[in-house]
Amino acid sequence: MEDFKEKVSIKESREIEEGHLVRKFLDVQQCRAEAYSKLKTGFFEYMNSGGELAYQQLCSEITIEFNDCSKQVLEMESLFLNPDYCRVDLAQLLRAIQTQEKQKLHLTATIQVLKKAGRTSERLVSRGNCLFKKPMEHECVNVHEITEAAGTEDAEANAEYDNALKEAIRSVQDAVTAIIEH
């Protein structure tokens, strides 16, 4: 009888520890959500102000946060694989979510790179190579004769940009759906 009570006690203790690890995982996911929010806000500010240095610093900080989150999840996965827990199902679940999170982060960066580059027709023109004859006059080297071929090329480049952006956004949505479904 005492052996049975000891086994029940060990099992209850393990279940409490498993519950603690699951709550810790949810905390990690909350940390990731907050990091994405900071990244989104920082990118918006960067696009509006052009503060390259501040954005690079933010990206460095966010990278550290995401690495920390990943390390914590890998530790939890390892614990669930440990013979004391023997919860391969939970370890596999964490691995699947971790894979989707990695994909989501990669695609988020891709979206930001695409948005930063912008459509070909919307890119800013540099005046660095223009010829300045008088203080308020210049001969613009950026003005080119618009030909049908150039117009078609721009349209194709814009379509390619639009398709790449749509695909990246759709893929992020798919990754988020996969994470939620797990």
C-alpha positions, 0 to 999 in steps of 0.5 A: 500500500505504501509503495502505491502511495509513493508512486501516486505521489511521484506521478502527481509531482511529475504532473505538477512539474509538467504543468509548470513547464507548459506555463513556462512555455506559454510565458516564452510565447508571450515574450515572443509576441512582445518582441514581434510587437516591438519589432513591428513598431520599430520598423514602422518608426524606421520607415517613417523617420529613416533612423537606421542606427536605432533600427539596427540596435532594435534588431540586435536586441530582438535577436537576443530576445528570440535566441533566449526564447529558443534556448528556453524552449530547447531546454524544455524539449530536452526535459520532456525527452528525459526519462523522468518525464518521458513525454515525447509527445510534448517534446515533439509538439514544442519542436513543431512549434519551434520550427514554425516560429523560426519560419515566421521570424524568417518570413517577417524579416523577408517582409521587412526587407521587401517593404524597405526596398519598395516597389521599383516605381516607388523608390527614391531617386538619388540626386548625387550624380546630378549636375548643378549649374546654379544653386537652385538649378540642376540637370537631373541624370535620373530623368530617362525617356520612358519607353514601352520596354522600360514601362513593361520592365517596371510593371514586371518588377512591381508585379514580382515585388507584389507577388513576393510580398503577398507570398511572404505575408501568406506564409507568415499567416500559415505559420501563425495558423500552424502554431495556433493549431498545435 
